[in-house]
């Protein structure tokens, strides 16, 4: 009888544990404890949808306990108390759970704080394992998320408020005909603009008026243009002297064949040119020959001297 009695006691103890609604009180204070009692095929899983969303949208999170012996006594994981969840989601809303045979699923709505949220954090679930007589912990892996900035819709355009005549399409086109007064004002405006521009030019370059007046003489104009080109010539000195020779031939009758300083002096004296002018030409021709035929050539530019001589002679003409 003693053996039969022992078996009966053990059987009653096993049945009482199998039918228990809560885990032993000793383990109720364990961290992240869910009060689930593991049975055959016990498992905890979760899912999130959608995993790509705007920051103003929400994620549906579902945590499922399967194979527990007390599914109706399992406590909902308090996500609002988990620091990782509080830091990632500005809203954590509990929704009604769904029950199934030997299973329970807890539902949540999570709204991300900003676009920096990249996952649903890892979650630890503690439960009671009758096989080991102790608390075990299941870790649910983090679920990756992609959070986009919210789409900003432009404000709707307000209808224009105006009298009806502003919305009526004209039946005929009216062409504006400028009168004599308009044409007169246009002409005066153009004259004033031109005068103003000329005044500005003369203010910035006082010698431009003098140069413009002197260039009206063809011989002067041809000589000055030749001097401008002399700087780009392979023989600047020879080109500058050639421009001087052409000017003297056109304005003072000097023979175009004059080449040496003596030729220039003789030709200018025959043309009754004053001694000061003859001496100025002789000096320029002498410097030019020295530059062209001296064994040791020194850099020099006769163009400014010849230009100054021509303009001074024309001013006193």
HUDA-V861730 format. One record per residue. N is the residue number from 1. RES is the residue in one letter. BURIAL is I if it has 24 or more other ideal C-beta (glycine too) atoms within 12 Angstrom, else O. D_FIRST is the distance of its C-alpha to the first C-alpha in Angstrom with 1 decimal. Layout:
# HUDA-V861730
n = [N | N]
res = [RES | RES]
burial = [BURIAL | BURIAL]
d_first = [D_FIRST | D_FIRST]
This chain:
# HUDA-V861730
n = [1 | 2 | 3 | 4 | 5 | 6 | 7 | 8 | 9 | 10 | 11 | 12 | 13 | 14 | 15 | 16 | 17 | 18 | 19 | 20 | 21 | 22 | 23 | 24 | 25 | 26 | 27 | 28 | 29 | 30 | 31 | 32 | 33 | 34 | 35 | 36 | 37 | 38 | 39 | 40 | 41 | 42 | 43 | 44 | 45 | 46 | 47 | 48 | 49 | 50 | 51 | 52 | 53 | 54 | 55 | 56 | 57 | 58 | 59 | 60 | 61 | 62 | 63 | 64 | 65 | 66 | 67 | 68 | 69 | 70 | 71 | 72 | 73 | 74 | 75 | 76 | 77 | 78 | 79 | 80 | 81 | 82 | 83 | 84 | 85 | 86 | 87 | 88 | 89 | 90 | 91 | 92 | 93 | 94 | 95 | 96 | 97 | 98 | 99 | 100 | 101 | 102 | 103 | 104 | 105 | 106 | 107 | 108 | 109 | 110 | 111 | 112 | 113 | 114 | 115 | 116 | 117 | 118 | 119 | 120 | 121 | 122 | 123 | 124 | 125 | 126 | 127 | 128 | 129 | 130 | 131 | 132 | 133 | 134 | 135 | 136 | 137 | 138 | 139 | 140 | 141 | 142 | 143 | 144 | 145 | 146 | 147 | 148 | 149 | 150 | 151 | 152 | 153 | 154 | 155 | 156 | 157 | 158 | 159 | 160 | 161 | 162 | 163 | 164 | 165 | 166 | 167 | 168 | 169 | 170 | 171 | 172 | 173 | 174 | 175 | 176 | 177 | 178 | 179 | 180 | 181 | 182 | 183 | 184 | 185 | 186 | 187 | 188 | 189 | 190 | 191 | 192 | 193 | 194 | 195 | 196 | 197 | 198 | 199 | 200 | 201 | 202 | 203 | 204 | 205 | 206 | 207 | 208 | 209 | 210 | 211 | 212 | 213 | 214 | 215 | 216 | 217 | 218 | 219 | 220 | 221 | 222 | 223 | 224 | 225 | 226 | 227 | 228 | 229 | 230 | 231 | 232 | 233 | 234 | 235 | 236 | 237 | 238 | 239 | 240 | 241 | 242 | 243 | 244 | 245 | 246 | 247 | 248 | 249 | 250 | 251 | 252 | 253 | 254 | 255 | 256 | 257 | 258 | 259 | 260 | 261 | 262 | 263 | 264 | 265 | 266 | 267 | 268 | 269 | 270 | 271 | 272 | 273 | 274 | 275 | 276 | 277 | 278 | 279 | 280 | 281 | 282 | 283 | 284 | 285 | 286 | 287 | 288 | 289 | 290 | 291 | 292 | 293 | 294 | 295 | 296 | 297 | 298 | 299 | 300 | 301 | 302 | 303 | 304 | 305 | 306 | 307 | 308 | 309 | 310 | 311 | 312 | 313 | 314 | 315 | 316 | 317]
res = [X | X | X | X | X | X | X | X | X | X | X | X | X | X | X | X | X | X | X | X | X | X | X | X | X | X | X | X | X | X | X | X | X | X | X | X | X | X | X | X | X | X | X | X | X | X | X | X | X | X | X | X | X | X | X | X | X | X | X | X | X | X | X | X | X | X | X | X | X | X | X | X | X | X | X | X | X | X | X | X | X | X | X | X | X | X | X | X | X | X | X | X | X | X | X | X | X | X | X | X | X | X | X | X | X | X | X | X | X | X | X | X | X | X | X | X | X | X | X | X | X | X | X | X | X | X | X | X | X | X | X | X | X | X | X | X | X | X | X | X | X | X | X | X | X | X | X | X | X | X | X | X | X | X | X | X | X | X | X | X | X | X | X | X | X | X | X | X | X | X | X | X | X | X | X | X | X | X | X | X | X | X | X | X | X | X | X | X | X | X | X | X | X | X | X | X | X | X | X | X | X | X | X | X | X | X | X | X | X | X | X | X | X | X | X | X | X | X | X | X | X | X | X | X | X | X | X | X | X | X | X | X | X | X | X | X | X | X | X | X | X | X | X | X | X | X | X | X | X | X | X | X | X | X | X | X | X | X | X | X | X | X | X | X | X | X | X | X | X | X | X | X | X | X | X | X | X | X | X | X | X | X | X | X | X | X | X | X | X | X | X | X | X | X | X | X | X | X | X | X | X | X | X | X | X | X | X | X | X | X | X | X | X | X | X | X | X]
burial = [O | O | O | O | O | O | O | O | O | O | O | O | O | O | O | O | O | O | O | O | O | I | I | O | O | O | I | O | O | I | O | I | I | I | I | I | I | I | I | O | O | I | O | I | O | I | O | I | O | O | O | O | I | O | I | O | I | I | I | I | I | I | I | I | I | I | I | I | I | I | I | O | O | I | I | I | I | O | I | O | O | I | O | O | I | O | O | I | I | O | O | I | O | O | O | O | O | O | O | O | O | O | I | I | I | I | I | I | I | I | I | I | O | O | O | O | I | O | I | I | I | O | I | I | I | I | I | I | I | I | O | O | O | O | I | I | O | I | O | I | O | O | I | O | I | O | I | O | O | O | O | O | O | O | O | O | O | O | O | O | O | O | O | O | O | O | O | O | O | O | O | O | O | O | O | O | O | O | O | O | O | O | O | O | O | O | O | O | O | O | O | O | O | O | O | O | O | O | O | O | O | O | O | O | O | O | O | O | O | O | O | O | O | I | O | O | O | O | I | I | I | O | I | I | O | I | I | O | O | I | O | O | O | O | O | I | I | O | I | I | I | I | I | I | I | I | I | I | I | I | I | I | O | I | O | O | O | I | O | O | I | O | I | I | I | O | I | I | O | O | O | O | I | O | O | O | I | I | O | I | I | I | O | I | I | O | I | I | O | O | I | I | O | O | O | O | O | O | O | O | O | I | I | O | I | I | I | O | I | I | I | O | I | I | O | O | O]
d_first = [0.0 | 3.8 | 5.5 | 5.1 | 6.0 | 8.6 | 10.0 | 10.5 | 12.2 | 14.3 | 15.2 | 16.4 | 18.3 | 20.0 | 21.0 | 22.4 | 24.5 | 25.7 | 26.9 | 28.5 | 32.2 | 33.5 | 33.0 | 31.6 | 34.1 | 34.5 | 36.5 | 38.5 | 41.5 | 41.8 | 45.3 | 45.8 | 42.2 | 41.8 | 38.3 | 37.5 | 34.0 | 34.3 | 32.6 | 33.2 | 37.0 | 37.8 | 41.5 | 44.3 | 47.9 | 51.2 | 54.7 | 58.1 | 61.0 | 63.9 | 64.3 | 68.1 | 69.5 | 72.2 | 71.5 | 71.7 | 69.0 | 65.2 | 62.4 | 59.4 | 56.2 | 52.8 | 49.5 | 46.6 | 42.8 | 41.0 | 37.3 | 36.0 | 32.9 | 34.8 | 38.5 | 39.4 | 38.5 | 40.4 | 43.4 | 46.9 | 48.4 | 51.1 | 54.0 | 56.5 | 54.8 | 55.1 | 58.4 | 59.1 | 59.0 | 61.0 | 63.7 | 64.0 | 63.8 | 65.8 | 63.7 | 59.9 | 58.9 | 55.3 | 55.1 | 52.4 | 49.3 | 48.4 | 44.9 | 43.5 | 40.1 | 38.1 | 41.4 | 43.8 | 47.4 | 49.4 | 53.2 | 56.1 | 59.9 | 61.5 | 65.2 | 66.6 | 68.8 | 71.5 | 72.4 | 71.0 | 67.3 | 66.3 | 62.5 | 59.5 | 57.9 | 54.7 | 51.6 | 48.3 | 45.2 | 42.0 | 38.6 | 34.9 | 33.1 | 29.3 | 29.2 | 30.9 | 29.9 | 33.6 | 36.8 | 38.9 | 42.6 | 44.4 | 48.2 | 50.3 | 53.6 | 56.9 | 58.7 | 62.5 | 65.0 | 68.7 | 70.4 | 74.0 | 76.5 | 76.8 | 79.6 | 82.4 | 84.2 | 87.9 | 88.9 | 90.4 | 94.2 | 95.8 | 98.5 | 102.0 | 103.8 | 107.5 | 110.2 | 110.3 | 113.5 | 111.6 | 109.4 | 112.3 | 113.7 | 117.4 | 119.4 | 122.2 | 122.4 | 124.8 | 126.5 | 127.9 | 131.5 | 132.5 | 135.8 | 138.7 | 137.3 | 134.0 | 135.9 | 138.2 | 135.3 | 133.7 | 137.0 | 137.4 | 133.8 | 134.4 | 137.6 | 136.0 | 133.1 | 135.5 | 137.6 | 134.6 | 133.4 | 136.9 | 137.1 | 133.8 | 134.9 | 138.2 | 136.4 | 134.0 | 136.8 | 140.2 | 142.0 | 140.7 | 143.4 | 146.1 | 144.6 | 144.4 | 148.0 | 149.2 | 147.3 | 149.4 | 152.0 | 151.3 | 152.4 | 150.2 | 147.2 | 147.7 | 148.0 | 145.0 | 142.8 | 144.1 | 143.2 | 139.6 | 139.3 | 140.9 | 137.8 | 135.9 | 138.7 | 138.7 | 142.0 | 141.6 | 144.8 | 146.9 | 145.4 | 146.1 | 149.7 | 150.1 | 148.9 | 151.6 | 154.2 | 153.5 | 153.7 | 157.0 | 158.4 | 157.5 | 158.5 | 161.2 | 162.8 | 161.7 | 161.9 | 158.5 | 159.5 | 159.6 | 157.3 | 158.4 | 158.8 | 162.6 | 162.5 | 160.6 | 163.1 | 166.1 | 164.8 | 163.8 | 167.2 | 168.9 | 166.8 | 168.1 | 164.6 | 164.7 | 164.5 | 161.2 | 159.5 | 161.1 | 159.8 | 156.3 | 156.3 | 157.8 | 155.0 | 152.3 | 154.0 | 154.4 | 150.7 | 149.7 | 151.9 | 150.5 | 146.9 | 147.6 | 149.9 | 149.1 | 147.3 | 144.9 | 143.6 | 142.0 | 139.7 | 141.6 | 141.6 | 145.0 | 143.5 | 143.3 | 146.8 | 148.3 | 146.4 | 147.7 | 151.3 | 151.2 | 149.8 | 152.3 | 155.3 | 154.3 | 153.8 | 157.4 | 158.8]
